[in-house]
Amino acid sequence: MGKGLIAKKGSVTIYLALTLSVMLSLFLTLIEGARTSAIRMQSECAMDLSLYSVFAEYNRELLEQYDLFFIDTSYGSENCAIENTAEHLRGYMADNTEQDLGIANGMVRDLLALKVEETQIGEFTLATDEQGEVFRRQAVSYMKDKYGLSYIKELKKNLEQAADADLLERDITGERKANQKAIDDTELPKKKVGEDEWEEIPLENPADEVNATRNKGVLALVTDKDAVLSNETIVKENYISHRKRSTGSGLLERKGCTATDELFFYGYLLDKFGTYTNPLEKSRLKYQVEYLLAGKENDMDNLKWVVNRLLLIRETANVVYLFSNERKMAEAEALALTLSAVIQLPELAKLVQVALIFAWAYAESVYDVKQLLAGRRVPLIKTDETWHFGLEGMLSYEKGLEDSQDGSEEHASEEGLAYEDYLMVLLTVVNKETRTFRAMDLIEMDLRKTVGNETFRMDGCVDYIEATAVISSRFGYHCDITRDYYYF
């Protein structure tokens, strides 16, 4: 009987031992599973937090001046490299994973024991990628958020009006020269001045007086005599449009700018950069939008280029108006018919009339540009109410410009386009890539004037990265975490 009791007790002990070992194995498996999941979760959380921190290191000056979010991979140094950003990411990852519990007595253990082995950045997008499309996207996004779609309605109207009148494409200079050549090639009638002597009857075309002034520098005529013009000069080779650029991965799956978006980009350029009538004190070049258009190395040359281009646009518009105005065409014809040579050679009348129209339009155009540079408005296509010079007044238009100096002239228009509006129209004919990189030139110029950005480069600015972190554990586990982040 005693032996039986002993056998039963032994079987119970073996059963409990077997049960306990199974339960212990299950418990340890659950613990390891929890540890593995915790390692993965902790690593993913650390990656997200670290990338938030990396993207929080956007260039503050770039945001303040231009409302652009970009990570400057130079971090204030002379070395722009994506490896710098990868190192910053590794530092944040270490802070978020490699914990120092600070327990000296060994009673508390780090159950995950994580360590960052490596961080890499694979794909990344620079502001200059795809001919500056990355930069344009951010600029357009800012303008849409600030102004909304209604912002471009007026610009569209101005561009359509300019296109309808062919103001940007019509070769008005070629037309004028062709008409003048036809006059010059016409043999003038002769009069007898002696028994066997004849001489040509001079044409004495009033248009010739105006045309003779075309060779003068127009800048002095259209700017205030007391104006102090900027002489700032740059070395273009120091800036992004004229040096070799770094490249990233491009937009990848993100969309570029549409044709409508480009209109917002024109607005951004006028919103952020200075002009002759509205210069920015902080800027390196004072006539910045003029630089976008002309691309010259100094303010003076940029302004001259823009003034001449504006003069051409206004001359075209004024010729269009004069040819459509029967009364003014009749005035020019009447004056042409009074010339001695025309009286004897009537076929010259039409050519001289057209020459007078071109001269009249030119005189009015110089006046228009002067109004624009003085901060006033000039309609794209004028009316009788907004026209300034009479036909006789064109002969002394330079004196007339002085008389309009105080801005009290009766024909000053409160409607129409301002100087900046005309610049925006001109921006549409500049190559997209050219104006984009010139804009980045200006950004580099101005940021380099600020503390900590003395070597700033737009091709060192990142707005998208795909990053991978390799994380290991002392307990024999490791995981790879990949994330891609971007601002817009």
Disulfide bonds with the S-S distance in Angstrom:
none
